[in-house]
Amino acid sequence: MKTLILLIVFLAGSSLCFAQSGLSCFSSPIAGDIIISGQSVPLHWFTNSEVSGQVRLSMWNQGDGNWMDIGIADYKSGAFIWTAPQIYGKSFRLRGIESDGSVIYSNGFFSIQPPAPKTETKPTSMVTVPMLTVHPNPAVNLTRICVPDLAAGTAVKMIVVNSVGEIVSTLYDATPDAELGLCCTLDCSKLPDGVYFARLWNDVLGQSVKLVVNH
């Protein structure tokens, strides 16, 4: 039984692979292929001879001149899935050496390149509305409705509604130019006693806080 050793080597020159030649030969990778490190790469070869048994796959590192085994395959299967290593900037080529010394080559050179750098995709920023505070609450005449900060460039509105949702006061309706806190004064002196709600919102989220007026 003959054993075929497939070697991935750095060589000059090229030779075409013809299945009709009656000889075993490699069909992929082909000349000019660019393989990405870490990618699963199918290696294929034609099996025109009656050779059977295992194929030992190896790679020669031009940098240190050492051979590195990359796997074992069944010769008659004609295929092997190889994970490309992190070795860049060189030209690679397949070579097969049979036990009788016969040599076959793949169709030219291919290269290995690093994967493209990962770019972090920032999540779409949502403009949130921070929690409102009211003081004093219950209120008699004047009360302050505050929010710690507002995002610049996003329109917001602050209103006060009664218990049935009717607007009794619009305290803020603008687009901040910079991150800033906001405090608005509500004159409760002319509002009937009862429960009200101060509301702050934008196109994304809203916040509200309960306000009691008790003269």
TORPA-4810 file (N, C-alpha, C, O; in nm, 3 decimals):
<nodes>
NODE_1_0.084_-0.119_0.000_0.000_0.000_0.000_0.088_0.125_0.000_0.181_0.137_0.080_M
NODE_2_0.058_0.214_-0.088_0.138_0.336_-0.101_0.083_0.443_-0.009_-0.037_0.449_0.015_K
NODE_3_0.172_0.526_0.043_0.132_0.637_0.129_0.166_0.766_0.060_0.277_0.783_0.010_T
NODE_4_0.072_0.857_0.057_0.094_0.987_-0.006_0.103_1.093_0.103_0.013_1.105_0.186_L
NODE_5_0.211_1.169_0.102_0.230_1.276_0.199_0.207_1.408_0.129_0.278_1.442_0.034_I
NODE_6_0.107_1.484_0.175_0.078_1.614_0.116_0.146_1.720_0.198_0.132_1.725_0.320_L
NODE_7_0.221_1.804_0.131_0.297_1.907_0.200_0.255_2.043_0.148_0.243_2.061_0.027_L
NODE_8_0.232_2.139_0.237_0.205_2.276_0.197_0.337_2.350_0.210_0.391_2.364_0.320_I
NODE_9_0.391_2.397_0.096_0.526_2.447_0.096_0.533_2.581_0.027_0.442_2.620_-0.046_V
NODE_10_0.642_2.650_0.051_0.676_2.774_-0.018_0.769_2.736_-0.133_0.883_2.695_-0.110_F
NODE_11_0.721_2.752_-0.258_0.801_2.713_-0.373_0.789_2.818_-0.481_0.702_2.904_-0.475_L
NODE_12_0.876_2.810_-0.580_0.865_2.898_-0.697_0.813_2.815_-0.812_0.830_2.693_-0.816_A
NODE_13_0.748_2.884_-0.907_0.697_2.815_-1.025_0.559_2.761_-1.002_0.505_2.772_-0.892_G
NODE_14_0.500_2.703_-1.104_0.367_2.646_-1.092_0.353_2.534_-1.193_0.429_2.525_-1.289_S
NODE_15_0.253_2.447_-1.170_0.220_2.343_-1.266_0.070_2.324_-1.262_0.008_2.328_-1.156_S
NODE_16_0.010_2.302_-1.380_-0.134_2.288_-1.388_-0.174_2.147_-1.348_-0.098_2.051_-1.361_L
NODE_17_-0.299_2.138_-1.297_-0.352_2.008_-1.254_-0.457_1.965_-1.354_-0.556_2.035_-1.375_C
NODE_18_-0.437_1.849_-1.415_-0.534_1.795_-1.509_-0.576_1.658_-1.460_-0.494_1.568_-1.445_F
NODE_19_-0.708_1.643_-1.436_-0.757_1.513_-1.390_-0.735_1.406_-1.495_-0.724_1.288_-1.462_A
NODE_20_-0.729_1.447_-1.626_-0.714_1.351_-1.733_-0.571_1.299_-1.747_-0.545_1.211_-1.830_Q
NODE_21_-0.481_1.352_-1.669_-0.341_1.314_-1.687_-0.311_1.174_-1.638_-0.207_1.117_-1.670_S
NODE_22_-0.405_1.117_-1.560_-0.380_0.985_-1.505_-0.301_0.990_-1.376_-0.273_0.886_-1.317_G
NODE_23_-0.266_1.110_-1.332_-0.190_1.127_-1.209_-0.276_1.197_-1.105_-0.367_1.273_-1.139_L
NODE_24_-0.247_1.170_-0.979_-0.314_1.245_-0.873_-0.266_1.389_-0.877_-0.150_1.415_-0.906_S
NODE_25_-0.356_1.482_-0.848_-0.317_1.622_-0.847_-0.414_1.703_-0.762_-0.527_1.661_-0.738_C
NODE_26_-0.369_1.819_-0.717_-0.449_1.905_-0.632_-0.535_2.000_-0.716_-0.489_2.051_-0.818_F
NODE_27_-0.658_2.022_-0.673_-0.747_2.113_-0.744_-0.781_2.238_-0.664_-0.834_2.334_-0.720_S
NODE_28_-0.752_2.240_-0.536_-0.773_2.362_-0.457_-0.690_2.353_-0.330_-0.668_2.244_-0.277_S
NODE_29_-0.642_2.468_-0.280_-0.659_2.602_-0.336_-0.591_2.615_-0.473_-0.506_2.535_-0.509_P
NODE_30_-0.632_2.718_-0.547_-0.572_2.742_-0.678_-0.489_2.869_-0.674_-0.492_2.943_-0.575_I
NODE_31_-0.417_2.894_-0.780_-0.329_3.011_-0.786_-0.409_3.139_-0.763_-0.515_3.160_-0.822_A
NODE_32_-0.355_3.224_-0.675_-0.416_3.354_-0.649_-0.519_3.354_-0.539_-0.568_3.460_-0.501_G
NODE_33_-0.554_3.238_-0.486_-0.650_3.236_-0.376_-0.594_3.311_-0.255_-0.475_3.305_-0.226_D
NODE_34_-0.683_3.380_-0.187_-0.648_3.446_-0.062_-0.726_3.377_0.049_-0.849_3.376_0.050_I
NODE_35_-0.653_3.320_0.142_-0.713_3.246_0.252_-0.698_3.329_0.379_-0.592_3.384_0.407_I
NODE_36_-0.805_3.337_0.455_-0.805_3.415_0.578_-0.767_3.326_0.695_-0.821_3.216_0.711_I
NODE_37_-0.675_3.374_0.775_-0.632_3.299_0.894_-0.753_3.267_0.981_-0.838_3.351_1.006_S
NODE_38_-0.757_3.142_1.028_-0.868_3.098_1.111_-0.986_3.046_1.031_-1.080_2.990_1.088_G
NODE_39_-0.982_3.064_0.899_-1.089_3.019_0.813_-1.077_2.868_0.787_-0.966_2.817_0.774_Q
NODE_40_-1.191_2.799_0.778_-1.189_2.657_0.741_-1.178_2.647_0.589_-1.265_2.693_0.516_S
NODE_41_-1.070_2.586_0.543_-1.040_2.583_0.400_-1.047_2.439_0.351_-0.981_2.352_0.407_V
NODE_42_-1.127_2.410_0.247_-1.129_2.275_0.191_-1.009_2.253_0.098_-0.991_2.328_0.002_P
NODE_43_-0.930_2.153_0.126_-0.824_2.110_0.036_-0.879_1.994_-0.047_-0.935_1.900_0.008_L
NODE_44_-0.862_2.001_-0.180_-0.914_1.896_-0.268_-0.802_1.845_-0.359_-0.713_1.919_-0.401_H
NODE_45_-0.809_1.717_-0.388_-0.716_1.658_-0.483_-0.788_1.549_-0.563_-0.879_1.484_-0.512_W
NODE_46_-0.746_1.532_-0.688_-0.798_1.425_-0.771_-0.725_1.296_-0.735_-0.606_1.297_-0.707_F
NODE_47_-0.798_1.186_-0.737_-0.739_1.056_-0.703_-0.749_0.964_-0.824_-0.830_0.871_-0.826_T
NODE_48_-0.666_0.992_-0.926_-0.671_0.913_-1.049_-0.596_0.781_-1.040_-0.617_0.691_-1.121_N
NODE_49_-0.508_0.770_-0.941_-0.436_0.643_-0.925_-0.513_0.554_-0.830_-0.615_0.594_-0.774_S
NODE_50_-0.466_0.434_-0.811_-0.532_0.338_-0.723_-0.474_0.342_-0.582_-0.495_0.251_-0.502_E
NODE_51_-0.403_0.447_-0.553_-0.343_0.460_-0.420_-0.453_0.465_-0.315_-0.554_0.532_-0.335_V
NODE_52_-0.434_0.395_-0.206_-0.528_0.401_-0.095_-0.451_0.419_0.034_-0.328_0.406_0.036_S
NODE_53_-0.522_0.448_0.139_-0.456_0.469_0.268_-0.470_0.613_0.313_-0.547_0.691_0.256_G
NODE_54_-0.395_0.647_0.415_-0.404_0.779_0.473_-0.308_0.877_0.408_-0.205_0.840_0.351_Q
NODE_55_-0.345_1.003_0.418_-0.261_1.112_0.370_-0.222_1.196_0.490_-0.308_1.238_0.567_V
NODE_56_-0.095_1.221_0.505_-0.049_1.307_0.613_-0.025_1.447_0.557_0.055_1.466_0.464_R
NODE_57_-0.094_1.545_0.614_-0.086_1.683_0.566_0.009_1.763_0.654_0.000_1.758_0.777_L
NODE_58_0.098_1.834_0.591_0.196_1.913_0.666_0.214_2.050_0.602_0.181_2.070_0.485_S
NODE_59_0.266_2.143_0.679_0.295_2.276_0.628_0.437_2.313_0.665_0.482_2.291_0.777_M
NODE_60_0.505_2.369_0.569_0.641_2.414_0.593_0.639_2.564_0.621_0.584_2.641_0.542_W
NODE_61_0.699_2.603_0.733_0.706_2.744_0.772_0.836_2.802_0.721_0.943_2.766_0.769_N
NODE_62_0.827_2.892_0.624_0.947_2.951_0.566_1.027_3.030_0.669_1.149_3.042_0.659_Q
NODE_63_0.955_3.084_0.771_1.023_3.166_0.871_1.124_3.089_0.953_1.236_3.135_0.973_G
NODE_64_1.084_2.969_1.001_1.176_2.892_1.086_1.225_2.764_1.018_1.308_2.693_1.074_D
NODE_65_1.176_2.735_0.898_1.224_2.619_0.823_1.179_2.486_0.878_1.237_2.382_0.845_G
NODE_66_1.075_2.487_0.963_1.028_2.362_1.023_0.896_2.316_0.959_0.818_2.397_0.910_N
NODE_67_0.875_2.186_0.962_0.749_2.130_0.915_0.650_2.121_1.029_0.688_2.095_1.143_W
NODE_68_0.525_2.144_0.998_0.420_2.136_1.099_0.307_2.050_1.045_0.248_2.082_0.941_M
NODE_69_0.276_1.941_1.115_0.165_1.856_1.074_0.033_1.932_1.093_0.013_2.001_1.193_D
NODE_70_-0.056_1.917_0.995_-0.185_1.984_1.008_-0.302_1.887_1.007_-0.416_1.930_1.025_I
NODE_71_-0.278_1.760_0.987_-0.387_1.664_0.996_-0.363_1.537_0.916_-0.267_1.526_0.840_G
NODE_72_-0.453_1.443_0.934_-0.450_1.315_0.865_-0.582_1.298_0.790_-0.688_1.325_0.846_I
NODE_73_-0.576_1.255_0.663_-0.697_1.237_0.584_-0.690_1.105_0.509_-0.583_1.047_0.492_A
NODE_74_-0.806_1.058_0.466_-0.813_0.940_0.381_-0.783_0.983_0.238_-0.849_1.073_0.185_D
NODE_75_-0.686_0.922_0.175_-0.643_0.964_0.042_-0.756_0.954_-0.059_-0.773_1.046_-0.140_Y
NODE_76_-0.833_0.847_-0.057_-0.936_0.827_-0.158_-1.053_0.926_-0.142_-1.130_0.945_-0.236_K
NODE_77_-1.066_0.988_-0.025_-1.173_1.086_-0.006_-1.151_1.211_-0.091_-1.246_1.277_-0.131_S
NODE_78_-1.023_1.242_-0.118_-0.990_1.356_-0.202_-1.017_1.491_-0.140_-1.022_1.591_-0.211_G
NODE_79_-1.034_1.496_-0.010_-1.066_1.624_0.052_-1.023_1.625_0.198_-1.016_1.521_0.264_A
NODE_80_-0.993_1.746_0.247_-0.959_1.766_0.387_-0.994_1.909_0.424_-0.968_2.001_0.348_F
NODE_81_-1.053_1.927_0.541_-1.085_2.061_0.589_-0.971_2.107_0.680_-0.938_2.043_0.780_I
NODE_82_-0.912_2.219_0.641_-0.792_2.271_0.708_-0.823_2.409_0.764_-0.883_2.492_0.697_W
NODE_83_-0.780_2.433_0.886_-0.794_2.565_0.946_-0.666_2.642_0.923_-0.560_2.605_0.975_T
NODE_84_-0.674_2.749_0.845_-0.555_2.825_0.807_-0.489_2.887_0.930_-0.558_2.946_1.013_A
NODE_85_-0.356_2.873_0.944_-0.286_2.923_1.062_-0.257_3.073_1.053_-0.284_3.137_0.951_P
NODE_86_-0.201_3.126_1.158_-0.165_3.268_1.163_-0.022_3.286_1.113_0.067_3.320_1.191_Q
NODE_87_-0.001_3.264_0.988_0.129_3.286_0.923_0.101_3.367_0.798_0.033_3.320_0.707_I
NODE_88_0.155_3.489_0.793_0.117_3.583_0.687_0.237_3.624_0.602_0.353_3.600_0.637_Y
NODE_89_0.205_3.687_0.490_0.306_3.751_0.409_0.390_3.657_0.325_0.494_3.697_0.274_G
NODE_90_0.347_3.532_0.310_0.423_3.436_0.231_0.333_3.377_0.124_0.211_3.394_0.127_K
NODE_91_0.395_3.307_0.028_0.320_3.234_-0.073_0.325_3.086_-0.040_0.431_3.032_-0.009_S
NODE_92_0.209_3.021_-0.047_0.199_2.880_-0.012_0.158_2.800_-0.135_0.093_2.850_-0.226_F
NODE_93_0.197_2.674_-0.133_0.161_2.587_-0.243_0.154_2.443_-0.193_0.231_2.402_-0.106_R
NODE_94_0.060_2.366_-0.248_0.047_2.226_-0.210_0.143_2.139_-0.291_0.165_2.161_-0.411_L
NODE_95_0.196_2.044_-0.224_0.282_1.946_-0.292_0.252_1.808_-0.237_0.236_1.791_-0.116_R
NODE_96_0.244_1.710_-0.325_0.224_1.573_-0.282_0.344_1.488_-0.318_0.391_1.489_-0.431_G
NODE_97_0.393_1.414_-0.219_0.507_1.325_-0.244_0.463_1.182_-0.214_0.431_1.149_-0.100_I
NODE_98_0.461_1.098_-0.318_0.426_0.958_-0.297_0.546_0.880_-0.247_0.660_0.927_-0.253_E
NODE_99_0.518_0.761_-0.199_0.626_0.681_-0.139_0.733_0.643_-0.241_0.846_0.612_-0.204_S
NODE_100_0.696_0.646_-0.369_0.796_0.612_-0.471_0.874_0.736_-0.517_0.957_0.729_-0.607_D
NODE_101_0.845_0.851_-0.452_0.918_0.973_-0.486_0.849_1.061_-0.587_0.898_1.170_-0.616_G
NODE_102_0.736_1.017_-0.642_0.663_1.100_-0.737_0.612_1.227_-0.667_0.572_1.223_-0.551_S
NODE_103_0.616_1.338_-0.739_0.577_1.466_-0.680_0.470_1.531_-0.766_0.481_1.534_-0.889_V
NODE_104_0.367_1.583_-0.704_0.266_1.661_-0.773_0.250_1.794_-0.701_0.273_1.804_-0.581_I
NODE_105_0.212_1.895_-0.776_0.196_2.029_-0.720_0.055_2.082_-0.747_-0.013_2.036_-0.838_Y
NODE_106_0.015_2.178_-0.668_-0.111_2.247_-0.695_-0.089_2.351_-0.805_0.024_2.379_-0.845_S
NODE_107_-0.198_2.406_-0.852_-0.192_2.503_-0.961_-0.153_2.641_-0.907_-0.239_2.727_-0.888_N
NODE_108_-0.027_2.662_-0.883_0.023_2.793_-0.843_0.015_2.819_-0.694_-0.003_2.728_-0.614_G
NODE_109_0.030_2.948_-0.659_0.046_2.990_-0.521_-0.079_3.055_-0.466_-0.155_3.118_-0.540_F
NODE_110_-0.101_3.039_-0.337_-0.207_3.111_-0.267_-0.144_3.178_-0.145_-0.031_3.145_-0.107_F
NODE_111_-0.215_3.271_-0.085_-0.161_3.344_0.030_-0.255_3.335_0.149_-0.374_3.308_0.134_S
NODE_112_-0.199_3.359_0.266_-0.276_3.362_0.390_-0.269_3.504_0.445_-0.161_3.561_0.458_I
NODE_113_-0.382_3.559_0.476_-0.388_3.694_0.529_-0.464_3.695_0.661_-0.548_3.609_0.686_Q
NODE_114_-0.434_3.793_0.747_-0.505_3.801_0.875_-0.649_3.843_0.853_-0.680_3.907_0.753_P
NODE_115_-0.737_3.807_0.945_-0.876_3.851_0.932_-0.887_4.002_0.947_-0.801_4.064_1.010_P
NODE_116_-0.989_4.059_0.892_-1.011_4.203_0.904_-1.034_4.238_1.051_-1.100_4.163_1.123_A
NODE_117_-0.980_4.351_1.095_-0.999_4.388_1.235_-1.146_4.406_1.267_-1.223_4.460_1.187_P
NODE_118_-1.184_4.359_1.384_-1.323_4.372_1.425_-1.353_4.516_1.464_-1.277_4.580_1.536_K
NODE_119_-1.462_4.564_1.414_-1.506_4.698_1.452_-1.623_4.685_1.546_-1.722_4.617_1.518_T
NODE_120_-1.609_4.751_1.657_-1.715_4.745_1.756_-1.833_4.829_1.709_-1.820_4.948_1.679_E
NODE_121_-1.946_4.766_1.704_-2.068_4.837_1.667_-2.133_4.889_1.793_-2.184_4.814_1.877_T
NODE_122_-2.129_5.020_1.804_-2.189_5.080_1.922_-2.341_5.074_1.910_-2.397_5.104_1.804_K
NODE_123_-2.407_5.035_2.018_-2.552_5.033_2.012_-2.609_5.172_1.990_-2.554_5.271_2.037_P
NODE_124_-2.718_5.177_1.919_-2.783_5.305_1.896_-2.816_5.369_2.030_-2.888_5.313_2.112_T
NODE_125_-2.763_5.488_2.048_-2.782_5.555_2.176_-2.926_5.602_2.189_-2.981_5.663_2.098_S
NODE_126_-2.984_5.572_2.300_-3.119_5.616_2.329_-3.113_5.733_2.425_-3.042_5.728_2.526_M
NODE_127_-3.186_5.835_2.394_-3.188_5.953_2.481_-3.285_5.924_2.593_-3.406_5.919_2.571_V
NODE_128_-3.234_5.907_2.711_-3.320_5.877_2.824_-3.351_6.004_2.901_-3.276_6.102_2.899_T
NODE_129_-3.462_6.000_2.969_-3.503_6.114_3.050_-3.486_6.076_3.196_-3.552_5.984_3.243_V
NODE_130_-3.397_6.145_3.268_-3.374_6.108_3.407_-3.494_6.140_3.496_-3.587_6.210_3.457_P
NODE_131_-3.488_6.085_3.617_-3.599_6.097_3.710_-3.621_6.241_3.754_-3.526_6.315_3.780_M
NODE_132_-3.748_6.279_3.762_-3.785_6.412_3.808_-3.796_6.415_3.959_-3.826_6.314_4.023_L
NODE_133_-3.772_6.532_4.016_-3.794_6.553_4.159_-3.879_6.678_4.177_-3.872_6.771_4.097_T
NODE_134_-3.959_6.679_4.282_-4.045_6.793_4.314_-4.026_6.830_4.461_-4.030_6.743_4.549_V
NODE_135_-4.006_6.957_4.487_-3.989_7.002_4.626_-4.033_7.149_4.638_-3.988_7.231_4.558_H
NODE_136_-4.117_7.184_4.732_-4.183_7.093_4.826_-4.298_7.019_4.762_-4.351_7.059_4.658_P
NODE_137_-4.334_6.910_4.824_-4.443_6.827_4.776_-4.503_6.753_4.896_-4.438_6.664_4.950_N
NODE_138_-4.623_6.787_4.939_-4.723_6.876_4.879_-4.677_7.021_4.870_-4.593_7.068_4.947_P
NODE_139_-4.736_7.091_4.774_-4.702_7.231_4.750_-4.819_7.320_4.790_-4.936_7.281_4.785_A
NODE_140_-4.783_7.443_4.832_-4.884_7.540_4.870_-4.892_7.652_4.767_-4.997_7.672_4.704_V
NODE_141_-4.781_7.724_4.748_-4.777_7.833_4.651_-4.680_7.804_4.536_-4.720_7.798_4.420_N
NODE_142_-4.551_7.785_4.569_-4.448_7.759_4.469_-4.383_7.624_4.497_-4.364_7.585_4.612_L
NODE_143_-4.348_7.555_4.390_-4.271_7.432_4.404_-4.172_7.424_4.289_-4.194_7.481_4.183_T
NODE_144_-4.063_7.352_4.313_-3.956_7.340_4.211_-3.958_7.197_4.156_-3.954_7.100_4.231_R
NODE_145_-3.963_7.188_4.024_-3.958_7.059_3.955_-3.823_7.052_3.883_-3.794_7.136_3.797_I
NODE_146_-3.742_6.954_3.918_-3.604_6.950_3.868_-3.573_6.815_3.804_-3.631_6.712_3.837_C
NODE_147_-3.478_6.820_3.710_-3.421_6.701_3.648_-3.270_6.719_3.651_-3.222_6.828_3.619_V
NODE_148_-3.192_6.615_3.689_-3.046_6.631_3.706_-2.974_6.678_3.581_-2.886_6.764_3.590_P
NODE_149_-3.009_6.624_3.463_-2.940_6.665_3.340_-3.027_6.631_3.220_-3.117_6.547_3.228_D
NODE_150_-2.999_6.698_3.111_-3.067_6.673_2.985_-2.961_6.652_2.877_-2.858_6.719_2.879_L
NODE_151_-2.986_6.561_2.783_-2.892_6.538_2.674_-2.899_6.652_2.574_-3.008_6.698_2.537_A
NODE_152_-2.782_6.698_2.531_-2.777_6.806_2.433_-2.832_6.760_2.298_-2.816_6.645_2.259_A
NODE_153_-2.897_6.853_2.228_-2.940_6.826_2.092_-3.069_6.748_2.079_-3.106_6.708_1.968_G
NODE_154_-3.139_6.724_2.188_-3.265_6.651_2.182_-3.374_6.734_2.248_-3.364_6.770_2.365_T
NODE_155_-3.479_6.763_2.173_-3.588_6.844_2.226_-3.661_6.769_2.336_-3.690_6.650_2.323_A
NODE_156_-3.691_6.839_2.444_-3.770_6.783_2.554_-3.875_6.885_2.596_-3.863_7.004_2.568_V
NODE_157_-3.976_6.835_2.662_-4.083_6.922_2.709_-4.119_6.883_2.851_-4.124_6.765_2.885_K
NODE_158_-4.144_6.984_2.935_-4.190_6.961_3.071_-4.325_7.030_3.087_-4.337_7.151_3.066_M
NODE_159_-4.425_6.952_3.125_-4.558_7.008_3.147_-4.612_6.959_3.280_-4.558_6.867_3.341_I
NODE_160_-4.722_7.022_3.325_-4.795_6.978_3.443_-4.939_6.956_3.400_-5.001_7.044_3.340_V
NODE_161_-4.992_6.838_3.432_-5.130_6.806_3.398_-5.208_6.776_3.525_-5.152_6.738_3.628_V
NODE_162_-5.339_6.794_3.515_-5.423_6.761_3.629_-5.459_6.613_3.627_-5.406_6.538_3.546_N
NODE_163_-5.547_6.573_3.715_-5.577_6.430_3.732_-5.650_6.370_3.612_-5.656_6.248_3.599_S
NODE_164_-5.706_6.456_3.524_-5.774_6.403_3.405_-5.692_6.424_3.279_-5.741_6.402_3.169_V
NODE_165_-5.564_6.467_3.295_-5.473_6.478_3.183_-5.473_6.612_3.113_-5.407_6.625_3.010_G
NODE_166_-5.542_6.711_3.164_-5.543_6.844_3.103_-5.416_6.920_3.141_-5.376_6.919_3.258_E
NODE_167_-5.354_6.985_3.044_-5.233_7.061_3.071_-5.270_7.189_3.146_-5.352_7.268_3.099_I
NODE_168_-5.209_7.207_3.262_-5.232_7.329_3.339_-5.114_7.423_3.330_-5.128_7.542_3.360_V
NODE_169_-4.995_7.372_3.288_-4.878_7.458_3.272_-4.773_7.390_3.185_-4.748_7.270_3.201_S
NODE_170_-4.712_7.467_3.093_-4.597_7.420_3.016_-4.475_7.492_3.070_-4.462_7.614_3.055_T
NODE_171_-4.385_7.418_3.134_-4.272_7.478_3.203_-4.146_7.482_3.116_-4.061_7.569_3.137_L
NODE_172_-4.130_7.390_3.020_-4.008_7.386_2.938_-4.040_7.319_2.806_-4.106_7.215_2.804_Y
NODE_173_-3.995_7.378_2.697_-4.015_7.320_2.564_-3.902_7.371_2.475_-3.917_7.473_2.408_D
NODE_174_-3.788_7.301_2.475_-3.670_7.351_2.405_-3.574_7.236_2.376_-3.597_7.122_2.415_A
NODE_175_-3.466_7.269_2.305_-3.358_7.174_2.274_-3.230_7.223_2.339_-3.175_7.323_2.295_T
NODE_176_-3.180_7.156_2.442_-3.057_7.201_2.509_-2.938_7.199_2.415_-2.924_7.109_2.332_P
NODE_177_-2.852_7.299_2.428_-2.728_7.304_2.349_-2.616_7.227_2.415_-2.517_7.194_2.350_D
NODE_178_-2.631_7.198_2.543_-2.526_7.128_2.616_-2.591_7.047_2.727_-2.706_7.070_2.765_A
NODE_179_-2.514_6.950_2.779_-2.563_6.874_2.892_-2.583_6.969_3.010_-2.490_7.040_3.049_E
NODE_180_-2.704_6.969_3.065_-2.730_7.060_3.176_-2.845_7.008_3.258_-2.928_6.931_3.211_L
NODE_181_-2.848_7.053_3.384_-2.961_7.024_3.469_-3.069_7.128_3.445_-3.044_7.234_3.388_G
NODE_182_-3.189_7.097_3.489_-3.301_7.187_3.466_-3.390_7.190_3.588_-3.429_7.085_3.640_L
NODE_183_-3.424_7.309_3.633_-3.521_7.329_3.740_-3.622_7.433_3.695_-3.585_7.540_3.648_C
NODE_184_-3.749_7.402_3.709_-3.856_7.494_3.673_-3.943_7.518_3.795_-3.965_7.429_3.877_C
NODE_185_-3.992_7.640_3.806_-4.078_7.677_3.918_-4.223_7.678_3.873_-4.258_7.738_3.771_T
NODE_186_-4.306_7.610_3.950_-4.449_7.605_3.922_-4.523_7.689_4.026_-4.507_7.668_4.146_L
NODE_187_-4.604_7.785_3.978_-4.688_7.865_4.067_-4.818_7.789_4.092_-4.904_7.778_4.004_D
NODE_188_-4.829_7.739_4.210_-4.947_7.659_4.246_-5.057_7.742_4.312_-5.163_7.689_4.345_C
NODE_189_-5.034_7.871_4.329_-5.128_7.953_4.407_-5.267_7.958_4.347_-5.365_7.972_4.420_S
NODE_190_-5.278_7.945_4.214_-5.408_7.954_4.149_-5.464_7.817_4.108_-5.569_7.807_4.045_K
NODE_191_-5.390_7.711_4.144_-5.436_7.577_4.111_-5.525_7.523_4.223_-5.492_7.539_4.341_L
NODE_192_-5.635_7.462_4.189_-5.718_7.401_4.292_-5.642_7.290_4.365_-5.551_7.229_4.310_P
NODE_193_-5.681_7.267_4.487_-5.624_7.154_4.560_-5.649_7.024_4.483_-5.753_7.006_4.420_D
NODE_194_-5.553_6.937_4.490_-5.571_6.808_4.423_-5.440_6.746_4.380_-5.332_6.790_4.420_G
NODE_195_-5.451_6.643_4.298_-5.335_6.568_4.251_-5.303_6.611_4.108_-5.391_6.621_4.023_V
NODE_196_-5.172_6.636_4.084_-5.123_6.675_3.952_-5.003_6.587_3.917_-4.950_6.514_4.002_Y
NODE_197_-4.962_6.596_3.791_-4.845_6.520_3.749_-4.755_6.611_3.666_-4.799_6.672_3.569_F
NODE_198_-4.628_6.617_3.706_-4.527_6.686_3.625_-4.467_6.583_3.530_-4.425_6.476_3.573_A
NODE_199_-4.463_6.616_3.402_-4.415_6.521_3.302_-4.303_6.582_3.219_-4.310_6.699_3.180_R
NODE_200_-4.200_6.501_3.194_-4.088_6.539_3.107_-4.070_6.428_3.006_-4.060_6.312_3.046_L
NODE_201_-4.065_6.459_2.876_-4.050_6.353_2.778_-3.981_6.404_2.652_-3.972_6.525_2.627_W
NODE_202_-3.933_6.308_2.575_-3.880_6.336_2.441_-3.934_6.229_2.347_-4.035_6.165_2.378_N
NODE_203_-3.868_6.208_2.232_-3.919_6.113_2.134_-3.896_5.967_2.174_-3.949_5.876_2.111_D
NODE_204_-3.815_5.945_2.279_-3.779_5.809_2.315_-3.850_5.763_2.442_-3.924_5.665_2.442_V
NODE_205_-3.826_5.834_2.550_-3.880_5.795_2.679_-3.939_5.915_2.751_-3.915_6.030_2.714_L
NODE_206_-4.015_5.887_2.854_-4.070_5.995_2.935_-4.069_5.958_3.082_-4.061_5.841_3.119_G
NODE_207_-4.077_6.061_3.167_-4.084_6.042_3.310_-4.193_6.132_3.365_-4.223_6.238_3.308_Q
NODE_208_-4.252_6.090_3.473_-4.351_6.175_3.539_-4.337_6.159_3.689_-4.285_6.058_3.738_S
NODE_209_-4.386_6.260_3.762_-4.382_6.256_3.908_-4.511_6.315_3.961_-4.563_6.413_3.908_V
NODE_210_-4.561_6.257_4.064_-4.687_6.302_4.124_-4.664_6.426_4.209_-4.565_6.435_4.282_K
NODE_211_-4.756_6.519_4.199_-4.748_6.645_4.273_-4.884_6.669_4.340_-4.988_6.661_4.274_L
NODE_212_-4.881_6.699_4.468_-5.004_6.728_4.543_-5.006_6.876_4.575_-4.910_6.931_4.629_V
NODE_213_-5.117_6.943_4.542_-5.136_7.084_4.578_-5.238_7.088_4.693_-5.349_7.037_4.683_V
NODE_214_-5.196_7.150_4.801_-5.282_7.155_4.920_-5.263_7.292_4.987_-5.167_7.312_5.062_N
NODE_215_-5.353_7.384_4.961_-5.342_7.521_5.016_-5.377_7.522_5.165_-5.374_7.627_5.228_H
</nodes>
